[in-house]
């Protein structure tokens, strides 16, 4: 066998003898071609590399506006109207207004939990503006702005946070875990990064659907902490090798709860991983709403034209606590956060741009702040008066046929209702807050 192989290829190689060794007289890449499947040329010089850029430098960060709202030299400022710019800005301002009031509501005991979008307004609204309204979105938990951009109401936000009977999830999800079939916004789940392989599957389903092929993408949001999970790599592998039109939007905001990104990865951020999966990748300044919009719009175009995954890393800074269960000043300096808020604020940056074009002024700013705060407080007060879901809804909508363990739990609750429901005041108060019959239907 060895003899026949040597004979078969002997005519292709010119050989010479040197110190008892047989060497090719032709350059390695010429005589040996490429490695199978990679198209990588063979070389005889040993060389290591640790960068996806040719010169070993860091991956660049795309920007349109500087921190003072002035277009960077050579930048392509998107052609947007005054009306569209004001819509971007109002939605960006709505997020911190909502966060302020609901964070206060959590501290007052009116809602159990909340997570904010402080400092990431441009990443969320810029991305939402670049997507089609019927693109499928799989979110983490800082993308409330995508829903608001698509027309989801403040009453809908409050219904989910308070868990009343108007909530599509019937109060069975933790707060800020929104969902809306109408707005193509998939239900958020608490486990970290599970939405990434799910998005690859959604993208594959879109590709197989003649009505939506080359029309829609599956867009998944996640943080750099989620990118340390195995689900990130599983999702990237699936989306790139199938492939599927999956748009991966990584919010690199500096912290995975209390873990700084310096302790999460040693390489050049999340962008450096994209080429390893054969995925087109770009890094963008996440505090620049116009840069985010440009980058996501182009990424979406590539997704549709190539029917494959694209990765966008949005560089920003989480100026908020991770959630109302976290005190970030235990692991970072308060002054560091305050400096970030003052010196590189995404809302201020875009406001300065608008003012430079005569599209905004101080009077309009005051009117907007008043209106947004009034509307959010009104929705909050209304949600507090709305009844809770029916008690029997705890056991519906999951299984086509009720399994034994759910039946057992139902029977246990019925027994407790009969024992305490009419005699113990805490239970009586809770039952009166239910939408219809105070649990009587379940007892019957």
FIRO-411178 format. One line per 2 residues: their letters; for each residue x, y, z of N, C-alpha, C. Coordinates in steps of 0.02 Angstrom, whole numbers, plus 50000, padded with zeros to 5 digits. Layout:
a> X,Y,Z,X,Y,Z,X,Y,Z | ...
//
This chain:
xx> 50041,49940,50000,50000,50000,50000,50043,50062,50000 | 50095,50064,50044,50139,50122,50046,50175,50131,49980
xx> 50195,50076,49951,50230,50080,49886,50184,50108,49832 | 50123,50085,49831,50077,50108,49779,50061,50182,49788
xx> 50054,50206,49852,50041,50276,49863,50100,50319,49840 | 50161,50295,49856,50220,50333,49836,50225,50337,49760
xx> 50210,50282,49730,50214,50280,49657,50161,50326,49626 | 50102,50326,49655,50047,50364,49628,50063,50439,49627
xx> 50096,50464,49680,50108,50536,49685,50180,50556,49669 | 50222,50506,49650,50293,50522,49637,50301,50572,49580
xx> 50257,50570,49532,50264,50614,49475,50246,50686,49492 | 50212,50696,49549,50190,50763,49567,50243,50800,49608
xx> 50292,50764,49635,50340,50794,49680,50410,50788,49652 | 50448,50840,49657,50519,50838,49640,50557,50833,49705
xx> 50598,50782,49713,50629,50770,49777,50705,50777,49773 | 50734,50794,49828,50807,50798,49833,50827,50768,49900
xx> 50890,50746,49904,50914,50714,49965,50962,50762,50001 | 50950,50771,50065,50993,50815,50105,51002,50785,50173
xx> 51064,50768,50189,51079,50738,50254,51036,50676,50267 | 51027,50637,50217,50990,50575,50226,50915,50583,50226
xx> 50890,50646,50219,50817,50657,50220,50794,50676,50150 | 50734,50656,50135,50703,50674,50071,50662,50737,50080
xx> 50677,50789,50041,50643,50853,50047,50612,50872,49980 | 50558,50910,49983,50529,50937,49923,50567,51000,49903
xx> 50582,51007,49839,50617,51067,49816,50570,51124,49799 | 50503,51109,49802,50454,51161,49789,50429,51190,49855
xx> 50405,51252,49856,50376,51279,49917,50320,51235,49942 | 50313,51230,50008,50264,51184,50037,50194,51199,50013
xx> 50175,51263,50009,50106,51279,49990,50094,51262,49916 | 50148,51261,49876,50140,51243,49805,50135,51168,49796
xx> 50177,51132,49830,50181,51060,49819,50129,51020,49856 | 50108,51045,49913,50062,51006,49955,49991,51033,49955
xx> 49980,51090,49925,49913,51116,49919,49884,51139,49985 | 49820,51123,49997,49784,51147,50057,49761,51087,50098
xx> 49754,51100,50163,49726,51049,50207,49653,51038,50188 | 49629,50976,50195,49560,50962,50176,49511,51003,50218
xx> 49457,51026,50187,49400,51062,50215,49415,51134,50237 | 49478,51152,50251,49492,51219,50276,49516,51266,50222
xx> 49542,51241,50167,49574,51281,50115,49632,51322,50143 | 49662,51295,50194,49718,51329,50226,49783,51305,50195
xx> 49826,51351,50171,49889,51330,50140,49936,51299,50190 | 49975,51250,50167,50025,51218,50210,50089,51259,50207
xx> 50120,51272,50264,50182,51309,50267,50233,51269,50308 | 50296,51284,50299,50348,51248,50335,50376,51287,50394
xx> 50353,51348,50404,50377,51390,50459,50327,51388,50517 | 50350,51371,50577,50308,51367,50635,50290,51437,50659
xx> 50226,51451,50666,50204,51517,50688,50139,51511,50727 | 50137,51542,50786,50076,51545,50826,50042,51613,50816
xx> 49978,51614,50827,49942,51678,50824,49890,51681,50879 | 49872,51742,50900,49823,51751,50953,49781,51812,50939
xx> 49763,51823,50877,49722,51880,50858,49686,51863,50794 | 49626,51891,50787,49589,51881,50724,49605,51936,50674
xx> 49645,51985,50694,49666,52037,50648,49735,52019,50621 | 49749,52042,50561,49811,52022,50529,49874,52048,50563
xx> 49869,52107,50594,49928,52136,50625,49931,52126,50700 | 49886,52085,50727,49887,52071,50799,49854,52124,50842
xx> 49823,52174,50811,49790,52227,50849,49721,52205,50872 | 49690,52246,50915,49624,52231,50939,49572,52244,50884
xx> 49515,52210,50890,49461,52220,50843,49434,52291,50851 | 49425,52328,50796,49403,52398,50801,49331,52404,50825
xx> 49314,52463,50850,49248,52477,50878,49214,52530,50834 | 49163,52510,50798,49130,52554,50750,49090,52609,50785
xx> 49097,52671,50762,49064,52728,50793,49043,52778,50740 | 48986,52811,50750,48962,52865,50707,48967,52932,50741
xx> 48944,52936,50805,48945,52998,50844,48996,52993,50900 | 49033,53046,50912,49077,53047,50970,49037,53062,51032
xx> 49070,53067,51090,49034,53075,51153,48998,53141,51158 | 49013,53188,51115,48980,53254,51115,48926,53258,51061
xx> 48911,53201,51029,48859,53199,50979,48880,53225,50911 | 48945,53232,50900,48971,53257,50836,48990,53198,50792
xx> 48969,53197,50729,48988,53141,50685,49064,53135,50679 | 49088,53073,50684,49159,53059,50677,49178,53069,50604
xx> 49238,53095,50592,49262,53107,50524,49259,53042,50483 | 49226,53047,50426,49221,52989,50382,49162,52944,50397
xx> 49126,52957,50452,49070,52913,50471,49010,52925,50425 | 48973,52871,50413,48912,52876,50373,48853,52886,50420
xx> 48829,52948,50425,48771,52962,50466,48708,52940,50429 | 48668,52896,50459,48609,52872,50423,48561,52929,50408
xx> 48527,52923,50352,48478,52974,50333,48413,52961,50371 | 48403,53000,50424,48342,52993,50464,48307,53060,50467
xx> 48242,53058,50473,48202,53119,50477,48201,53144,50548 | 48178,53206,50556,48169,53235,50622,48119,53193,50662
xx> 48066,53171,50630,48015,53131,50664,48045,53065,50689 | 48084,53032,50647,48114,52968,50667,48164,52978,50723
xx> 48204,53031,50720,48253,53044,50772,48218,53056,50839 | 48163,53093,50837,48125,53106,50899,48095,53042,50926
xx> 48074,52998,50882,48048,52933,50906,48103,52893,50940 | 48163,52892,50910,48220,52858,50942,48232,52887,51012
xx> 48235,52953,51015,48252,52986,51078,48199,52975,51132 | 48136,52980,51113,48082,52972,51162,48081,52901,51189
xx> 48094,52852,51147,48097,52783,51171,48157,52772,51217 | 48213,52804,51200,48272,52799,51243,48258,52830,51311
xx> 48223,52886,51313,48206,52919,51376,48153,52882,51415 | 48110,52846,51380,48058,52808,51415,48087,52754,51459
xx> 48142,52723,51436,48171,52667,51474,48194,52688,51545 | 48235,52741,51553,48254,52759,51621,48196,52785,51663
xx> 48145,52816,51631,48086,52837,51668,48050,52777,51697 | 48041,52726,51655,48010,52664,51678,48052,52631,51733
xx> 48118,52630,51723,48162,52600,51772,48160,52636,51839 | 48160,52703,51837,48158,52742,51899,48096,52725,51941
xx> 48039,52724,51908,47976,52715,51944,47967,52643,51967 | 47986,52595,51926,47977,52525,51946,48029,52503,51997
xx> 48090,52531,51993,48138,52517,52046,48113,52543,52113 | 48086,52604,52113,48057,52631,52174,47999,52589,52198
xx> 47958,52565,52150,47902,52522,52168,47924,52457,52201 | 47980,52430,52177,48006,52369,52208,48030,52382,52279
xx> 48064,52438,52289,48088,52455,52356,48031,52468,52404 | 47973,52489,52378,47915,52502,52420,47874,52439,52431
xx> 47894,52383,52401,47859,52320,52410,47799,52312,52365 | 47793,52353,52313,47735,52349,52269,47745,52295,52215
xx> 47806,52282,52195,47822,52227,52150,47880,52187,52179 | 47888,52124,52161,47938,52083,52194,48010,52090,52168
xx> 48018,52111,52105,48083,52107,52073,48084,52154,52013 | 48144,52178,51995,48149,52218,51935,48222,52219,51912
xx> 48232,52225,51845,48298,52232,51815,48295,52290,51765 | 48345,52332,51765,48343,52394,51727,48384,52391,51663
xx> 48378,52445,51624,48416,52452,51561,48462,52513,51564 | 48474,52540,51623,48516,52600,51629,48583,52592,51592
xx> 48600,52640,51551,48663,52640,51516,48663,52600,51452 | 48608,52564,51438,48605,52521,51379,48547,52540,51333
xx> 48524,52602,51341,48467,52625,51302,48481,52626,51227 | 48542,52644,51208,48559,52647,51137,48563,52578,51106
xx> 48589,52529,51142,48595,52462,51115,48526,52433,51101 | 48479,52445,51146,48413,52415,51140,48371,52451,51086
xx> 48367,52517,51091,48325,52554,51044,48357,52556,50974 | 48423,52562,50970,48455,52561,50905,48445,52495,50869
xx> 48448,52440,50907,48436,52374,50878,48364,52367,50855 | 48317,52388,50898,48246,52382,50882,48229,52420,50819
xx> 48259,52479,50811,48245,52520,50752,48272,52490,50688 | 48323,52448,50692,48354,52417,50633,48320,52353,50612
xx> 48279,52324,50656,48245,52261,50641,48178,52273,50609 | 48152,52223,50574,48083,52225,50552,48039,52207,50611
xx> 47979,52236,50614,47936,52225,50671,47913,52153,50678 | 47918,52114,50623,47899,52043,50628,47959,51996,50630
xx> 48019,52023,50639,48076,51980,50654,48066,51949,50722 | 48085,51886,50730,48075,51851,50793,48130,51872,50842
xx> 48111,51894,50902,48159,51916,50952,48158,51869,51012 | 48218,51846,51030,48227,51807,51091,48272,51848,51136
xx> 48244,51870,51191,48276,51921,51232,48308,51890,51295 | 48349,51931,51328,48372,51912,51394,48327,51947,51445
xx> 48346,52002,51473,48299,52038,51517,48313,52112,51521 | 48349,52140,51473,48358,52213,51470,48333,52241,51403
xx> 48289,52205,51370,48266,52226,51304,48193,52248,51304 | 48170,52277,51360,48102,52303,51363,48090,52352,51306
xx> 48142,52390,51288,48135,52440,51236,48115,52411,51168 | 48132,52350,51154,48113,52319,51090,48037,52313,51088
xx> 48008,52290,51143,47935,52285,51146,47902,52353,51140 | 47927,52402,51177,47898,52469,51175,47903,52499,51105
xx> 47960,52488,51071,47969,52513,51003,47917,52483,50956 | 47898,52421,50968,47850,52387,50925,47777,52401,50944
xx> 47767,52443,50994,47699,52462,51011,47669,52427,51071 | 47707,52388,51106,47683,52357,51168,47668,52413,51218
xx> 47611,52409,51251,47588,52464,51293,47619,52464,51362 | 47617,52521,51395,47639,52525,51464,47594,52483,51509
xx> 47530,52478,51493,47486,52435,51531,47508,52362,51526 | 47532,52342,51466,47557,52275,51458,47619,52262,51499
xx> 47664,52312,51502,47724,52307,51544,47704,52298,51617 | 47659,52340,51640,47639,52337,51710,47602,52273,51727
xx> 47561,52248,51680,47525,52186,51692,47573,52129,51706 | 47629,52126,51667,47678,52073,51678,47715,52082,51743
xx> 47736,52143,51757,47775,52156,51818,47734,52142,51881 | 47669,52161,51879,47626,52149,51937,47595,52079,51937
xx> 47597,52045,51879,47570,51978,51875,47495,51976,51882 | 47460,52025,51853,47387,52024,51858,47356,51984,51801
xx> 47289,51982,51799,47256,51937,51751,47261,51961,51679 | 47284,52023,51668,47294,52048,51600,47361,52025,51571
xx> 47404,51997,51613,47469,51973,51591,47459,51910,51548 | 47491,51908,51490,47484,51849,51446,47511,51786,51479
xx> 47557,51794,51526,47584,51737,51562,47545,51719,51624 | 47489,51755,51636,47444,51743,51692,47480,51743,51760
xx> 47530,51786,51765,47562,51795,51829,47608,51739,51850 | 47626,51696,51804,47666,51636,51823,47740,51645,51808
xx> 47760,51704,51786,47831,51717,51772,47857,51769,51820 | 47923,51768,51831,47955,51820,51870,47949,51886,51832
xx> 47951,51942,51869,47944,52008,51837,47999,52019,51785 | 47984,52060,51735,48024,52079,51677,48038,52020,51630
xx> 48000,51967,51636,48005,51910,51590,47946,51914,51542 | 47951,51962,51496,47895,51978,51452,47887,51928,51395
xx> 47829,51930,51364,47818,51892,51303,47759,51924,51266 | 47761,51918,51200,47705,51943,51159,47707,51910,51091
xx> 47660,51866,51080,47655,51833,51015,47641,51884,50960 | 47598,51933,50976,47580,51984,50927,47641,52024,50904
xx> 47688,52035,50949,47747,52076,50933,47809,52033,50919 | 47798,51968,50908,47853,51922,50890,47910,51924,50941
xx> 47890,51925,51004,47938,51930,51060,47929,51868,51103 | 47976,51822,51099,47970,51757,51132,47978,51765,51208
xx> 47945,51720,51244,47946,51724,51317,48017,51719,51344 | 48034,51766,51388,48100,51766,51420,48102,51711,51473
xx> 48158,51677,51478,48167,51627,51531,48228,51646,51573 | 48225,51629,51637,48277,51649,51683,48345,51615,51672
xx> 48348,51551,51657,48413,51519,51648,48454,51554,51595 | 48517,51566,51611,48560,51607,51569,48577,51572,51503
xx> 48569,51607,51448,48592,51588,51381,48550,51535,51347 | 48496,51512,51377,48455,51460,51344,48425,51486,51279
xx> 48417,51553,51274,48385,51580,51214,48430,51578,51153 | 48495,51566,51162,48540,51569,51104,48531,51508,51058
xx> 48536,51446,51083,48522,51390,51038,48449,51389,51015 | 48404,51414,51057,48334,51418,51036,48327,51464,50975
xx> 48364,51520,50976,48361,51567,50920,48388,51536,50856 | 48440,51494,50862,48466,51460,50803,48412,51414,50773
xx> 48374,51382,50817,48319,51340,50794,48264,51381,50761 | 48248,51438,50791,48197,51482,50761,48220,51507,50693
xx> 48284,51525,50688,48311,51546,50624,48306,51492,50571 | 48320,51430,50591,48315,51374,50545,48243,51364,50522
xx> 48196,51373,50569,48125,51366,50551,48104,51421,50502 | 48129,51482,50512,48114,51536,50464,48141,51520,50395
xx> 48200,51491,50394,48231,51474,50330,48192,51421,50293 | 48158,51377,50329,48119,51323,50298,48048,51345,50280
xx> 48028,51404,50302,47960,51428,50290,47960,51471,50226 | 47928,51448,50172,47929,51486,50109,47902,51557,50116
xx> 47855,51567,50163,47824,51633,50172,47871,51682,50207 | 47920,51656,50244,47962,51701,50283,48036,51695,50265
xx> 48053,51647,50223,48122,51639,50201,48145,51703,50165 | 48205,51726,50181,48233,51787,50151,48193,51849,50169
xx> 48150,51844,50219,48110,51900,50241,48122,51918,50314 | 48132,51867,50356,48139,51878,50427,48199,51843,50456
xx> 48224,51870,50511,48279,51839,50548,48257,51824,50619 | 48294,51779,50651,48287,51768,50722,48341,51808,50757
xx> 48322,51854,50800,48369,51898,50834,48373,51880,50907 | 48432,51867,50932,48440,51848,51002,48487,51896,51038
xx> 48464,51922,51095,48503,51966,51138,48532,51926,51196 | 48593,51942,51215,48624,51911,51273,48682,51953,51296
xx> 48703,51944,51359,48760,51981,51385,48824,51941,51378 | 48880,51974,51393,48944,51939,51387,48950,51885,51440
xx> 48914,51890,51494,48913,51836,51543,48880,51773,51515 | 48826,51783,51478,48792,51726,51446,48837,51693,51394
xx> 48883,51733,51364,48928,51705,51315,48981,51660,51346 | 48983,51656,51412,49027,51609,51446,48994,51542,51458
xx> 48930,51538,51440,48892,51476,51450,48900,51429,51390 | 48891,51366,51402,48895,51317,51348,48842,51328,51295
xx> 48784,51354,51315,48731,51365,51267,48750,51416,51213 | 48795,51463,51230,48819,51510,51180,48855,51473,51124
xx> 48899,51428,51143,48938,51392,51092,48894,51342,51054 | 48847,51312,51088,48801,51267,51053,48759,51305,51002
xx> 48736,51365,51022,48695,51405,50976,48736,51430,50918 | 48798,51453,50931,48841,51477,50877,48856,51421,50828
xx> 48870,51362,50854,48887,51305,50811,48828,51286,50767 | 48769,51283,50797,48709,51265,50759,48693,51317,50706
xx> 48694,51381,50726,48675,51435,50681,48723,51442,50623 | 48787,51425,50634,48837,51435,50582,48844,51375,50536
xx> 48832,51315,50561,48843,51255,50520,48780,51232,50485 | 48721,51249,50510,48660,51224,50476,48654,51252,50405
xx> 48662,51318,50392,48660,51375,50437,48590,51404,50440 | 48582,51459,50481,48516,51489,50486,48523,51565,50493
xx> 48473,51603,50472,48475,51676,50477,48464,51698,50549 | 48516,51691,50590,48513,51707,50661,48558,51766,50675
xx> 48529,51819,50701,48566,51880,50717,48581,51880,50791 | 48645,51874,50808,48666,51868,50878,48691,51937,50902
xx> 48656,51966,50950,48673,52032,50976,48698,52025,51048 | 48764,52032,51055,48796,52025,51121,48804,52093,51152
xx> 48774,52103,51210,48782,52166,51248,48841,52156,51296 | 48898,52182,51278,48957,52177,51322,48957,52239,51367
xx> 48923,52232,51425,48914,52290,51469,48962,52291,51528 | 49013,52248,51527,49066,52251,51576,49060,52205,51635
xx> 48999,52182,51650,48990,52141,51710,48938,52086,51699 | 48953,52025,51722,48904,51972,51727,48886,51968,51801
xx> 48834,52004,51821,48818,52020,51890,48880,52051,51921 | 48916,52017,51964,48973,52048,51998,49040,52031,51966
xx> 49040,51990,51913,49102,51969,51882,49121,52015,51825 | 49176,52053,51831,49196,52097,51776,49219,52056,51716
xx> 49214,52086,51657,49232,52046,51597,49306,52028,51595 | 49347,52062,51634,49418,52043,51638,49427,51974,51668
xx> 49377,51951,51706,49379,51885,51736,49336,51835,51698 | 49304,51857,51645,49259,51812,51607,49294,51782,51547
xx> 49340,51820,51517,49374,51795,51458,49442,51828,51453 | 49489,51795,51419,49556,51822,51410,49566,51849,51340
xx> 49525,51826,51293,49532,51847,51224,49502,51916,51212 | 49498,51936,51149,49474,52002,51130,49398,52003,51126
xx> 49367,52002,51185,49295,52007,51189,49257,51950,51157 | 49194,51964,51141,49151,51913,51110,49162,51911,51035
xx> 49181,51968,51006,49191,51972,50933,49243,51922,50909 | 49295,51911,50950,49349,51866,50928,49325,51795,50917
xx> 49268,51777,50946,49244,51709,50939,49206,51697,50873 | 49179,51751,50845,49139,51743,50784,49175,51710,50727
xx> 49235,51734,50708,49270,51703,50651,49286,51629,50662 | 49294,51609,50726,49307,51538,50739,49249,51493,50718
xx> 49189,51523,50716,49131,51485,50693,49113,51502,50621 | 49156,51542,50588,49141,51561,50519,49085,51610,50513
xx> 49076,51652,50566,49020,51699,50569,49044,51770,50557 | 49013,51806,50511,49028,51877,50501,49017,51914,50567
xx> 49063,51957,50585,49062,51988,50652,49080,52062,50648 | 49050,52102,50691,49069,52172,50697,49063,52193,50770
xx> 49106,52239,50790,49103,52269,50857,49081,52341,50849 | 49033,52362,50890,49005,52429,50883,49001,52463,50951
xx> 49008,52529,50950,49001,52570,51011,48928,52568,51032 | 48913,52533,51086,48844,52525,51109,48813,52587,51139
xx> 48852,52640,51149,48824,52703,51174,48806,52750,51117 | 48814,52729,51057,48800,52769,50997,48741,52738,50961
xx> 48682,52767,50969,48622,52737,50942,48624,52733,50865 | 48655,52781,50833,48659,52780,50760,48707,52726,50735
xx> 48762,52716,50771,48809,52663,50753,48777,52595,50762 | 48741,52587,50817,48707,52523,50830,48656,52510,50775
xx> 48618,52560,50757,48567,52553,50705,48599,52534,50638 | 48653,52568,50619,48688,52551,50557,48713,52479,50558
xx> 48746,52460,50614,48777,52394,50618,48726,52338,50616 | 48672,52346,50654,48621,52294,50656,48583,52290,50590
xx> 48572,52346,50558,48538,52346,50493,48579,52308,50441 | 48645,52322,50440,48688,52286,50393,48694,52213,50411
xx> 48698,52198,50476,48702,52128,50498,48639,52090,50477 | 48582,52122,50485,48519,52090,50465,48519,52076,50390
xx> 48543,52124,50350,48546,52115,50278,48589,52054,50260 | 48646,52048,50294,48690,51991,50281,48657,51925,50301
xx> 48620,51927,50356,48585,51867,50378,48537,51843,50324 | 48499,51890,50296,48448,51872,50247,48478,51851,50181
xx> 48527,51888,50158,48557,51872,50092,48596,51807,50094 | 48631,51795,50148,48671,51734,50152,48636,51677,50186
xx> 48579,51691,50218,48544,51638,50255,48586,51609,50310 | 48628,51651,50341,48675,51626,50391,48679,51673,50451
xx> 48713,51651,50503,48718,51690,50565,48766,51748,50558 | 48753,51802,50596,48796,51860,50601,48799,51881,50674
xx> 48858,51900,50697,48868,51919,50767,48885,51994,50772 | 48850,52029,50816,48863,52099,50830,48878,52106,50905
xx> 48938,52130,50921,48956,52143,50991,48948,52217,51005 | 48904,52235,51051,48890,52304,51067,48924,52322,51133
xx> 48973,52365,51130,49014,52383,51188,48982,52440,51227 | 48964,52427,51289,48931,52477,51330,48954,52468,51402
xx> 48917,52497,51449,48935,52492,51520,48871,52492,51561 | 48864,52442,51604,48804,52438,51645,48811,52485,51705
xx> 48778,52542,51701,48784,52591,51756,48735,52576,51812 | 48691,52528,51801,48643,52510,51854,48669,52451,51895
xx> 48634,52437,51949,48644,52372,51982,48617,52318,51935 | 48640,52257,51944,48618,52204,51898,48543,52196,51900
xx> 48515,52198,51960,48443,52196,51970,48429,52224,52040 | 48367,52223,52060,48350,52248,52127,48375,52201,52182
xx> 48402,52143,52163,48430,52097,52211,48506,52106,52219 | 48533,52158,52187,48606,52167,52184,48626,52236,52208
xx> 48683,52240,52241,48714,52304,52259,48782,52306,52225 | 48786,52340,52168,48847,52338,52128,48905,52376,52161
xx> 48889,52419,52210,48943,52456,52243,48983,52412,52290 | 48962,52351,52297,49001,52302,52336,49060,52276,52296
xx> 49058,52284,52230,49112,52257,52188,49140,52308,52138 | 49118,52370,52140,49148,52422,52099,49138,52490,52133
xx> 49179,52537,52116,49178,52602,52148,49119,52644,52123 | 49086,52677,52170,49030,52719,52152,49051,52775,52103
xx> 49112,52803,52114,49135,52857,52073,49145,52835,52000 | 49166,52772,51992,49174,52745,51924,49108,52747,51886
xx> 49055,52727,51920,48989,52727,51890,48966,52798,51874 | 48975,52843,51922,48953,52912,51911,48991,52944,51854
xx> 49055,52929,51848,49094,52956,51792,49068,52931,51725 | 49050,52868,51722,49023,52840,51660,48957,52874,51642
xx> 48914,52884,51691,48850,52916,51679,48859,52986,51650 | 48909,53021,51676,48920,53091,51657,48958,53097,51591
xx> 49007,53056,51581,49053,53066,51524,49036,53028,51461 | 48996,52976,51466,48980,52937,51406,48909,52910,51411
xx> 48862,52956,51414,48791,52938,51421,48759,52932,51352 | 48731,52875,51335,48703,52867,51267,48645,52913,51252
xx> 48605,52930,51303,48549,52976,51292,48574,53046,51280 | 48622,53069,51321,48651,53135,51312,48684,53142,51244
xx> 48720,53090,51224,48755,53093,51160,48706,53105,51102 | 48651,53069,51102,48603,53077,51047,48565,53143,51053
xx> 48552,53164,51114,48518,53229,51123,48561,53286,51095 | 48626,53284,51108,48670,53336,51081,48670,53336,51005
xx> 48667,53277,50975,48663,53272,50902,48599,53304,50877 | 48543,53289,50910,48478,53317,50889,48478,53393,50897
xx> 48505,53418,50952,48506,53489,50964,48548,53525,50911 | 48602,53493,50890,48645,53524,50839,48610,53531,50772
xx> 48557,53491,50761,48519,53495,50699,48455,53536,50707 | 48444,53563,50767,48383,53602,50779,48322,53560,50789
xx> 48331,53496,50806,48275,53450,50814,48250,53444,50886 | 48284,53476,50932,48267,53468,51003,48289,53529,51042
xx> 48253,53544,51098,48273,53600,51140,48253,53586,51213 | 48271,53630,51256,48261,53620,51328,48187,53617,51346
xx> 48146,53658,51314,48074,53657,51328,48043,53590,51311 | 48062,53563,51253,48037,53498,51234,48061,53443,51281
xx> 48123,53451,51306,48149,53403,51354,48107,53400,51418 | 48090,53459,51443,48050,53463,51504,47980,53434,51493
xx> 47951,53450,51436,47884,53424,51420,47884,53348,51414 | 47937,53321,51382,47942,53248,51373,47950,53214,51441
xx> 47993,53241,51483,48004,53211,51549,47939,53209,51590 | 47901,53264,51587,47838,53267,51624,47788,53216,51597
xx> 47782,53213,51530,47733,53168,51499,47750,53094,51512 | 47813,53076,51504,47832,53006,51514,47821,52984,51586
xx> 47840,53027,51633,47831,53010,51704,47756,53003,51721 | 47717,53049,51694,47644,53046,51707,47614,52982,51680
xx> 47633,52963,51619,47605,52903,51587,47626,52839,51624 | 47688,52836,51645,47712,52776,51680,47678,52769,51748
xx> 47673,52823,51785,47640,52821,51851,47566,52802,51844 | 47534,52829,51792,47464,52813,51780,47455,52738,51767
xx> 47499,52709,51726,47495,52638,51711,47509,52596,51774 | 47556,52618,51815,47572,52582,51876,47513,52581,51924
xx> 47483,52639,51934,47426,52643,51981,47367,52601,51956 | 47357,52601,51891,47303,52560,51864,47316,52486,51875
xx> 47378,52464,51862,47395,52393,51868,47384,52368,51939 | 47395,52412,51988,47385,52391,52058,47313,52375,52074
xx> 47267,52402,52035,47195,52391,52049,47167,52331,52011 | 47205,52304,51963,47181,52249,51922,47187,52183,51962
xx> 47136,52143,51957,47134,52079,51994,47189,52031,51971 | 47205,51985,52015,47254,51933,51999,47221,51879,51955
xx> 47260,51837,51922,47231,51783,51880,47192,51734,51923 | 47148,51696,51889,47110,51644,51924,47157,51594,51956
xx> 47137,51568,52012,47180,51520,52048,47191,51457,52007 | 47140,51436,51970,47148,51374,51931,47197,51383,51873
xx> 47214,51445,51856,47263,51456,51803,47333,51432,51821 | 47344,51419,51884,47408,51391,51905,47420,51322,51874
xx> 47367,51288,51853,47373,51219,51832,47358,51209,51758 | 47347,51263,51721,47327,51256,51650,47383,51277,51603
xx> 47371,51263,51538,47412,51288,51483,47480,51254,51475 | 47496,51205,51515,47562,51173,51510,47556,51105,51477
xx> 47511,51064,51501,47504,50996,51475,47436,50986,51441 | 47436,50949,51386,47372,50933,51353,47330,50889,51399
xx> 47362,50842,51433,47328,50800,51482,47364,50809,51548 | 47327,50823,51599,47355,50838,51665,47390,50777,51694
xx> 47455,50782,51707,47492,50724,51735,47477,50716,51810 | 47499,50661,51837,47482,50643,51906,47508,50694,51957
xx> 47568,50721,51945,47597,50766,51995,47559,50833,51998 | 47536,50857,51940,47496,50918,51939,47428,50906,51972
xx> 47400,50849,51959,47336,50831,51990,47344,50827,52066 | 47398,50799,52088,47412,50793,52159,47419,50862,52192
xx> 47454,50908,52157,47462,50975,52184,47396,51013,52186 | 47355,51002,52135,47289,51034,52134,47247,51011,52194
xx> 47247,50946,52206,47207,50918,52261,47233,50944,52328 | 47298,50952,52334,47327,50977,52396,47305,51050,52408
xx> 47304,51090,52355,47283,51160,52362,47209,51164,52380 | 47168,51122,52349,47096,51121,52365,47086,51105,52439
xx> 47123,51058,52466,47117,51041,52537,47136,51100,52581 | 47189,51135,52562,47211,51193,52601,47160,51250,52598
xx> 47129,51259,52539,47077,51310,52532,47018,51296,52578 | 46997,51233,52581,46941,51215,52624,46958,51224,52697
xx> 47022,51214,52714,47042,51218,52784,47053,51289,52807 | 47085,51331,52764,47105,51398,52785,47070,51455,52748
xx> 47041,51440,52690,47016,51493,52646,46964,51538,52677 | 46922,51513,52722,46868,51552,52750,46881,51573,52822
xx> 46938,51553,52850,46949,51567,52921,47013,51605,52935 | 47061,51604,52890,47126,51636,52903,47130,51700,52862
xx> 47138,51756,52895,47135,51821,52862,47185,51830,52804 | 47249,51810,52811,47295,51818,52754,47270,51783,52691
xx> 47242,51723,52700,47216,51688,52642,47154,51722,52615 | 47111,51746,52660,47051,51781,52637,47069,51842,52596
xx> 47119,51879,52617,47140,51938,52580,47167,51921,52510 | 47206,51868,52507,47233,51846,52443,47179,51822,52396
xx> 47131,51786,52422,47077,51759,52381,47032,51815,52354 | 47023,51868,52393,46982,51924,52370,47016,51962,52313
xx> 47082,51955,52307,47119,51990,52254,47117,51953,52187 | 47088,51892,52186,47085,51854,52124,47031,51880,52078
xx> 47038,51864,52014,46997,51896,51962,46923,51880,51970 | 46905,51816,51983,46834,51798,51978,46803,51776,52045
xx> 46813,51713,52062,46772,51685,52116,46811,51668,52178 | 46871,51695,52186,46909,51683,52247,46927,51610,52258
xx> 46934,51572,52205,46955,51503,52212,46898,51454,52222 | 46836,51477,52220,46779,51432,52233,46772,51380,52177
xx> 46785,51402,52116,46779,51356,52059,46829,51298,52066 | 46889,51314,52090,46939,51262,52099,46917,51215,52154
xx> 46888,51241,52208,46865,51199,52264,46809,51154,52244 | 46764,51179,52201,46707,51138,52178,46729,51082,52133
//
